[in-house]
Amino acid sequence: MRLTTKKTSDMAEGDLTPMIDMTFQLIAFFMVLINFTQSEQNEKIQLPESTLAKPPDKPMDYPVTLHLTKEGTVIIGGQEVFMEGLKPYLQKEAYVLESQNRPLTEATIIIRAHRDAQTGKVQELIKVCQENRFETFALRAKEDVGN
Protein backbone atom coordinates (compact mmCIF):
# COMPACT_ATOMS: atom_id res chain seq x y z
CA MET A 1 0.00 0.00 0.00
CA ARG A 2 1.31 3.35 -1.06
CA LEU A 3 1.02 6.35 1.05
CA THR A 4 0.61 9.59 -0.75
CA THR A 5 1.16 12.74 1.07
CA LYS A 6 0.27 16.09 -0.23
CA LYS A 7 2.47 18.89 0.85
CA THR A 8 0.84 22.19 0.55
CA SER A 9 2.75 25.31 1.10
CA ASP A 10 1.22 28.64 1.80
CA MET A 11 4.49 30.40 1.03
CA ALA A 12 4.57 32.48 -2.10
CA GLU A 13 7.67 32.03 -4.22
CA GLY A 14 9.08 34.98 -6.08
CA ASP A 15 10.07 34.84 -9.72
CA LEU A 16 13.83 35.45 -9.86
CA THR A 17 14.06 35.62 -13.65
CA PRO A 18 13.94 39.45 -13.92
CA MET A 19 16.59 39.82 -11.24
CA ILE A 20 18.88 37.31 -12.97
CA ASP A 21 18.36 39.09 -16.31
CA MET A 22 19.26 42.44 -14.77
CA THR A 23 22.38 40.95 -13.17
CA PHE A 24 23.62 39.61 -16.51
CA GLN A 25 22.92 42.94 -18.20
CA LEU A 26 24.95 44.77 -15.55
CA ILE A 27 27.82 42.32 -15.93
CA ALA A 28 27.80 42.79 -19.71
CA PHE A 29 27.67 46.58 -19.32
CA PHE A 30 30.68 46.69 -17.01
CA MET A 31 32.65 44.30 -19.21
CA VAL A 32 32.17 46.63 -22.18
CA LEU A 33 33.00 49.66 -20.05
CA ILE A 34 36.21 48.10 -18.76
CA ASN A 35 37.32 47.17 -22.29
CA PHE A 36 36.92 50.78 -23.46
CA THR A 37 38.94 52.22 -20.60
CA GLN A 38 41.77 49.76 -21.19
CA SER A 39 41.97 50.41 -24.93
CA GLU A 40 44.20 53.44 -24.38
CA GLN A 41 46.76 51.53 -22.32
CA ASN A 42 49.57 49.15 -23.22
CA GLU A 43 51.77 47.29 -20.76
CA LYS A 44 54.89 47.84 -22.90
CA ILE A 45 54.66 51.61 -22.47
CA GLN A 46 55.94 53.25 -19.29
CA LEU A 47 55.01 56.91 -19.47
CA PRO A 48 57.43 59.64 -18.40
CA GLU A 49 56.58 61.62 -15.29
CA SER A 50 55.86 65.32 -15.48
CA THR A 51 54.73 67.95 -13.00
CA LEU A 52 53.00 69.75 -15.89
CA ALA A 53 50.82 66.74 -16.81
CA LYS A 54 47.11 67.23 -16.29
CA PRO A 55 43.99 65.33 -17.32
CA PRO A 56 42.17 66.48 -20.46
CA ASP A 57 39.60 69.25 -20.01
CA LYS A 58 36.91 67.49 -22.01
CA PRO A 59 36.46 64.20 -23.84
CA MET A 60 37.89 64.10 -27.34
CA ASP A 61 35.60 63.75 -30.35
CA TYR A 62 37.64 61.12 -32.17
CA PRO A 63 40.77 59.94 -30.33
CA VAL A 64 43.40 57.85 -32.16
CA THR A 65 45.91 56.36 -29.73
CA LEU A 66 49.47 55.65 -30.87
CA HIS A 67 51.90 53.90 -28.50
CA LEU A 68 55.57 54.61 -29.23
CA THR A 69 57.83 51.89 -27.79
CA LYS A 70 61.38 52.47 -26.61
CA GLU A 71 62.58 50.56 -29.69
CA GLY A 72 60.86 53.11 -31.94
CA THR A 73 57.98 50.94 -33.19
CA VAL A 74 54.37 52.11 -33.00
CA ILE A 75 51.43 50.16 -31.61
CA ILE A 76 48.09 51.11 -33.15
CA GLY A 77 44.94 49.07 -32.64
CA GLY A 78 46.91 46.23 -31.04
CA GLN A 79 49.26 45.94 -34.06
CA GLU A 80 52.94 46.78 -33.65
CA VAL A 81 54.35 48.35 -36.81
CA PHE A 82 57.48 50.21 -37.82
CA MET A 83 57.16 53.95 -38.35
CA GLU A 84 57.35 53.44 -42.12
CA GLY A 85 54.36 51.07 -42.05
CA LEU A 86 52.08 53.44 -40.14
CA LYS A 87 50.64 55.24 -43.18
CA PRO A 88 47.94 52.62 -44.07
CA TYR A 89 46.62 52.64 -40.51
CA LEU A 90 46.36 56.43 -40.46
CA GLN A 91 44.68 56.41 -43.88
CA LYS A 92 42.13 53.94 -42.51
CA GLU A 93 41.37 56.26 -39.58
CA ALA A 94 41.01 59.19 -41.99
CA TYR A 95 38.69 57.14 -44.20
CA VAL A 96 36.45 56.29 -41.23
CA LEU A 97 36.11 59.98 -40.37
CA GLU A 98 35.47 61.01 -43.96
CA SER A 99 32.86 58.26 -44.40
CA GLN A 100 30.99 59.81 -41.45
CA ASN A 101 31.21 63.25 -43.14
CA ARG A 102 33.37 64.54 -40.31
CA PRO A 103 36.49 66.67 -40.84
CA LEU A 104 39.92 65.35 -39.88
CA THR A 105 40.23 68.26 -37.47
CA GLU A 106 37.89 66.34 -35.11
CA ALA A 107 40.52 63.63 -34.69
CA THR A 108 43.08 63.92 -31.91
CA ILE A 109 46.21 61.81 -32.15
CA ILE A 110 47.12 60.68 -28.63
CA ILE A 111 50.80 59.83 -28.41
CA ARG A 112 51.81 57.61 -25.51
CA ALA A 113 55.58 57.42 -25.80
CA HIS A 114 57.71 55.20 -23.58
CA ARG A 115 59.83 57.25 -21.21
CA ASP A 116 63.01 55.85 -22.79
CA ALA A 117 61.90 56.58 -26.38
CA GLN A 118 64.08 59.02 -28.27
CA THR A 119 62.67 62.52 -28.59
CA GLY A 120 63.44 62.45 -32.31
CA LYS A 121 61.14 59.44 -32.70
CA VAL A 122 58.25 61.37 -31.15
CA GLN A 123 58.89 64.22 -33.60
CA GLU A 124 59.10 61.75 -36.47
CA LEU A 125 55.77 60.21 -35.41
CA ILE A 126 54.12 63.64 -35.35
CA LYS A 127 55.54 64.36 -38.82
CA VAL A 128 54.13 61.09 -40.23
CA CYS A 129 50.71 61.98 -38.79
CA GLN A 130 50.88 65.49 -40.26
CA GLU A 131 51.74 64.05 -43.67
CA ASN A 132 48.47 62.12 -43.40
CA ARG A 133 46.52 65.34 -42.71
CA PHE A 134 46.13 65.00 -38.91
CA GLU A 135 46.61 68.27 -37.05
CA THR A 136 45.69 67.86 -33.37
CA PHE A 137 47.97 66.01 -30.95
CA ALA A 138 48.00 65.15 -27.26
CA LEU A 139 51.05 63.77 -25.49
CA ARG A 140 50.48 61.54 -22.48
CA ALA A 141 52.61 61.57 -19.33
CA LYS A 142 52.20 60.31 -15.79
CA GLU A 143 51.34 63.07 -13.36
CA ASP A 144 54.16 63.72 -10.90
CA VAL A 145 52.63 65.13 -7.75
CA GLY A 146 56.06 66.13 -6.42
CA ASN A 147 56.32 64.56 -2.97
Secondary structure, 3 states (H helix, E strand, C coil): CCCCCCCCCCCCCCCCHHHHHHHHHHHHHHHHHHHHHHCCCCCCCCCCEECCCCCCCCCCCEEEEEEECCCCCEEECCEEECHHHCHHHHHHHHHHHHHCCCCHHHEEEEEEECCCCCHHHHHHHHHHHHHCCCCEEEECCEECCCC
